[in-house]
Amino acid sequence: NGASGGTVGIANAYIADVTNAVEKPTYISYLQACNSVGIIIGPALGGSLAHFGFAVPCYVSAALSGLNLIVAMLFLTEPRSHRELAANLAHAAPEEGAVEGTTGAGVHDNAARAAGNTQLAARASSVDTGLDYIPCSAGLLFAAGFLFMLGFASFESVTGYYLLDELFKGKYANPTQASGQFYGLLFTLAGIGMLLTALFVYKPMLGCIGEFPTVAVGGVLRFLGFIFMSFAKTPVTFAAACICQVVGGNLISPTTSSLLTTICSKKIYGRALGYQQSFQSVARIFAPTIFGYLYDQFDHRLTFWINAGTTVIAVPLILMVPRPRSNMDVEEVEENIERMERQKSVPGVPPSLDGANHGTLRRQLSGVGQDAPGSGQTQSLQRVVEAQDSQSQSSA
């Protein structure tokens, strides 16, 4: 982690680039499932290697990081969307000397046509919003991510002491060893819960009830998990409550990352997810100090109550994020066609409509006046051909 931990945001941004809007949250959850496998295997592997000396797990970890780098350099290619965007913008820009010998008006038409293509390419590169900066609504997701990570970091910091003081002390011959072993087992169980949620729960639930209801269900599970953890009387009930809150968190986390890339342009996926990770890192910094102090000075269960309360705050923040429209309305279709009609085709630039009034094209793009999906499209295309034939005969 530390300085090298920024790759998490880049990995999420890459997945957002190479998947569509339907696939994106599912594959982000799969990425978290891979992290869960590491949480399950890592402690056992590290403990086994530690028998050969403390340095051995460190060397193995460094070797795995190096292997990861080599695999990424050899097999991880630039997302297709980035290559296509660069090609579109280069094609839209007027080549030097392309309008040599034309009049001043021709040069103006060329520049106007290129500017129009650039605007359309920018809209196409950000279908959901058309924005190349992080919108204000992303702040709601950053705040929610901060609150969720605050809960997870406090869980890491306080749970070990809570298990020893409340559930193991006075009940075992060596409570420190027993609580430590159970704490390790707890993380293994949490990793299994995260893995099963990502593989078998998140996608079906997302398909049945949608993103925001899934977030709401996750919030309820997370809230109840923290509450039940504070009232658990045995290690078994504490573990069950812990798995409940972990599952709830993993129903929320992929949706927040997916939603952030939905309201931001493709050009700034990495920056937006990097900001999100930065807010979560701030939570990791302050959580041990804040909750360690609260644990020493107040009721030991206060940490769990606070995290249940932050869940109540964070989930509505996510639900308040406005979803961009997925389809263009009739007015936007009209605006695009009128812009193309006002432009003239020039060398080196894709052809425009050359001032022609294409009513059929308007009907096709806007969906107004169309018949059944099969026959209506054929009739529309036939009307275009007939209109072109009639124009040719009249000009002849």
N, C-alpha and C positions, 0 to 999 in steps of 0.2 A: 504494500500500500504506500502511503506517502506520496512522493512525487510521481511514482510509477502507477498510482491508482487512477490516473485520468483516463486510462484505456477503457474503463467501464462505459463512460459516456460515448466514446468513439465507437465502441461495439454496438451500443444501442442505436447510434446514428447510422451506422452501416446497415443494420437490419431494417431501419426505417427507409433507407434509400432503395433497397433491393426487394422490398415487398410492397404489395398494394395495401389499401386502407383496411381491407378485411383481414388479410393475413398478418398485418403488422403486430397487433397486440398479442396474437398467439405465439408468434416467433420470439417476441421479447420475453414471453413467459418461458419459452423453451431455453432461452439463454440463462434465465434465472434457475431453471432446472439443472443446467450444467453446473452452475455455481453450487447448487445443493449437493450434487455428487461429490464435489470437492470437500464440502463441509462434512459429508458422511465418511469419506475415505481418508481425508487428510489427518485427523487426529489419530486414527489407528495406525496409519502408515508412519507418521512422525514418531509415535510411541514405540513402534517396533524398531525403527532405525536408531532411536536414541540409545538402545542397548549397546550399540557399537561406538558410542561417543556423541557428545552434543553437536560436534561439527558435521557429522554425517547428514542429519536432516537438512542442515543449511546448504551443504553441497548439492544434495538431491534437489532441493527447491530451486537453487540457482540453475541447475542443469535443465529442469523442466521449463523455467522461464526462457532459457536460451533456445530450447527446442521449439517453444511456442513462437519465438521471434523468427526462426528459420522457416517454419511452416507458413507463417503469415507472409513472409517475403516471397516465398515460392508459389503459393497457391491463392493468396488473397488479391484479387484484381480490383481496379477502380470501378465503382458502381457504374452501371450502364447509363443511369440518369445523368451523371456528371459528364460523361463523354458526349451524350446527345445534346445536352444543354450547351456545352462549349462549341459543338459543331453548328448548332442552330444560330448561336450568336455570331459566329464567324461568317456564316452564310448570309445572315441578315445585314452585316456591315458592308457598305459599298467599297469595292476594291478601288485602289488608287488608279486613276486613269480609265476607269470603266466607262465614264461618260465623256471621254475626250472628244472634242469637236461638237458637242451639243451646245444648245443655247443656255442662257442663264436659267430660263424656266425649266429646262430639262434637268439641270443640276439640282434645282430646288425640288422637283418632283422626285428625283432619286433620293435625296436626303429625307424628304417627307415619308417616302415609301419605306426606307430603311428604319426610320424612327418608329413607324407604325408596326413593322415586323418585330422590332425589339420589344415594344410594349406587349404584343401578342405572345412573344416567346417568354417574356417575364410572367405573363399570366399563366401560360402553359406550364411553366416550371414551378408554379405555386398554385395549383388548381384550387386548393381549399380556401386560401385567403388572398393570394397575390401580394403578400407583404414580405419585404426583405429585411425587416427588423423584428425584434422580439416584441410581441404585443403586450399591452398591460395585463391582459388576462393571464399571461404566463406567470405573473407574480402570485396568483392564487395557487398554482401548482408548485411553485418554489416554496411557498409558505407551508403547504401541506406536506411536501417532502421533508422540510425541516422538522416539522412536528412528528412525523412518523419515524424519522431517523433518531430523533431525541428519545423516543420510546425504546427503540432497539438498542441504542447505546447505553441507556440507563439500565436496561435489562442485563446487558453484558457486565455492567459495573457492579450492580447491587445484588443480583440473584445469588451469586456464590455465597455472600455473607448471609443473605436471608435464609438460604437452605441450612447453613450451619447453625444459625442462632435460633431459628423457629422450628425446624423440622428434624434436626439430627442431634442437637446438643442434649445430653442427658438420656438419650435413647440407644446409643451405640457405644461400644467400648472405645472405639477410636472415631469420634464424630468428624474430625477434620478429614481423615482419609475417606470415610464413607460419603461425606457430602461432596468431596472433590470428585470421586468416581461417579457419583450420580450427576454432578454438573456436566461432566464430559458426556455421559449417556444422554443427558437432556439435549445437548446440541446435536448429537447423532439423530435422536428422534425428531428434532426440529428439522434437520436436513431431509429426513425421509418424508416428513409432512410436506415440506416445500416441493420436493420432487414429485410426489403423487398429485399434489394440487396442480402443478404446472402441466403434467402429462395427461391427467384423467379428469380433472374437475374444471379448470379454467375455460378451456375451449368449448366444451358442451354448454356450460353456463352462459358464456358470452353469446353463443349462437341462439340460446333459448330466450334469454331475457335482455340482452344488450349490455353495453358498457356501463352506463350509469347505475342500473339496478345491480349489476355485479359489484360495483364499488360500494353500494349501500349494504349489500349482504356481507361483503368483507368487513365493512365498518362495524356492523353489528357483532360479527364473530370476534373481531379484535377487542371491542369494548367488553364483551362478556368474558373473553379470555383473561383480560387483566383483572376484572372484578373477581372472577373465580380463583385466580392465583392468590389474591390477597386473603381469601377465606379458606384456602385449602389446608387441611389438617394432616394429610399424609403425602409422602412423595409421589404416590401414584396419582392422586387427584391433582396435585400441582403439575405433574407432567401432562395430564390430559388438558388442563386449562392452558398450559403453555403451548401445546400443539394447536389448540383452538385459536389463540391469538396469532400464531405464526401463519396458519392457513388463511386467516382473515387478511393479514398483511399482504400475502402473496396473491390474493384476489384483487388487491388494490394497486400494487406497485406496477405491474405491466401496463395497466390502463393509463396511469398517470404519464408514463414515458411515451406511450403511443399518442395520447391526447396532446402532449406538448409538441410532438412532431406534426400533429394535424393542424395546429393553429399557427405554426411557423413555416416559413419558406424552406424548401429543400436546401437552399444555399446556406442556411444557418443551423442545420440540424446539430452539427457538432458543437457550435457555440451555445445553443439553447440547452442541450443536455449537459454540457460542461458547467453552465451556471447552476443547473439543478443539482449536479453532484457537489458543487462548491457549497451550496446551502446545506446539503446533508453533511458535508465535512465539518462545517461550523458546529452543527449539532453534536457531532462526535467529539469535538474539542471541549465543549462546555458541559456535556452531560455527566461525565465522571465527577467533575468538581461540584456541580449543583446537586446531583442526587446523592453523592457521597455525603455531603454536608447534611442534607435533609434526612438521610438514613441515621446519621449519628445523633441529630438533635431532636427528631420527632418520631412519630410512630413508624415502625419499619415497613408498614404496608402503604405508607403515603406515596411511595414511588409508583406503585401499581394504580392507585387511584388517580394520580396526576396523569398517567399515560392513558387511562380510560377517558379522562376529560379531554386530553388533546385529540383523541380519536373523534370525539363528538364535535370538536372544532374543525378538524382537518377534512373530514368527509364532506360537510357542506361546502367547504372551499372548492373541492374538486367538482361538486355538482353545480356550482355557480359558473363554471367555465363555459362560455357560449360555444356551441358546436357550429362550425362553419357550414354553410350550405353546400351540399354535394353536387347540385346541378345548377346550371345557369338558367335564369329566367328569360322570358321573352324580350324584355327591355335590353338585357345584355347582349342577346343574339342580334337584335336590331342595331345596337351600337357598333358591334364588330363588323356587321355586313356593310353598314353605311360608311365606316372608315375605309373598308376595302373598296367600296364603290368610288370613293373620292380620289383614290390613288391610281396612278397609271403604271403599267408594267414597264420596267426599264431593264437594260442589260445587267446581268449579274445578280438580279433579285428575283425571287419567285413571283410568278404572275399574279396580278390582282384581278378584280372583276371588271376593270376598264370601264367603269361608269355604268355598266349594265344594271338594270333593276331586276334582280332575280327574286321574284316573289315565291317561286317554288322552293328555292333554297331556304328562304325564311321559314316556310312552312315545315320543311324537313328538319331544320335545326331546332326549331322551337317546339315541334310536336303539335302545332296548331292545325286542325283540319285534317289530320292523318286518319286513314282507315285502319283496317287490320294490319298487323305487323308485316305479313307476307305480301298481300296484294296491294296494299297502300303504297309500299315502297316502290313496287314495280310500276304502278300508275304514275307516281311522281316522277320517276326517271323517264317514263315515256313522254310525259308532258314537257320535260326539259328538252328531249330530242326533237319533239314536234315544234317547240318554240324556236329552236335553233334552225330547223329546216325552213320554217316560214320566213325567218329573218334572211336566210340565204337567198330564197326565191324573190323576196321583195327587193333586195339589193341588186339581184341580177336583172 
